Amino acid sequence: FDGSILENLTMGKEFDEERLFKVLDITNFSENIAEFPEGLNTQIGPHGQKLSGAMMQKILLSRCLLKKSRLYIIEDVLKNVLMHEKLSIFKNVFAFLQGSTIILVTKEPQLLAM
């Protein structure tokens, strides 16, 4: 939605700042944010007009990981991310969510093999 990167990540809800920065590192989105002079306060416009498809998908995954849960359902969220980066991200996601149940819906055999 129209707003800042931070507003899109948190959906206006309270959040743990330490977990936020950890999640941004896990999804490799912190590297993208560093490219913007206003960082997390960068306005992205309606429907994420100022971001690439891969960046928007990283926002969706980061938003999911921000909330602590015992169950995570993740469905082909990183379609526009290159495979080598996707594998790195999911390796980090699986380590971060250790102890939680993860249902991964994907057509990518490389991810299922992890």
HELIX and SHEET records of a PDB file:
HELIX    1   1 ILE A    5  THR A   10  1                                   6    
HELIX    2   2 GLU A   17  ILE A   26  1                                  10    
HELIX    3   3 PHE A   29  ILE A   33  1                                   5    
HELIX    4   4 GLY A   39  ASN A   41  5                                   3    
HELIX    5   5 PRO A   46  GLY A   48  5                                   3    
HELIX    6   6 GLY A   53  LEU A   66  1                                  14    
HELIX    7   7 MET A   83  PHE A   96  1                                  14    
HELIX    8   8 PRO A  109  LEU A  112  1                                   4    
SHEET    1   A 2 LEU A  71  GLU A  75  0                                        
SHEET    2   A 2 THR A 101  VAL A 105  1                                        
END                                                                             
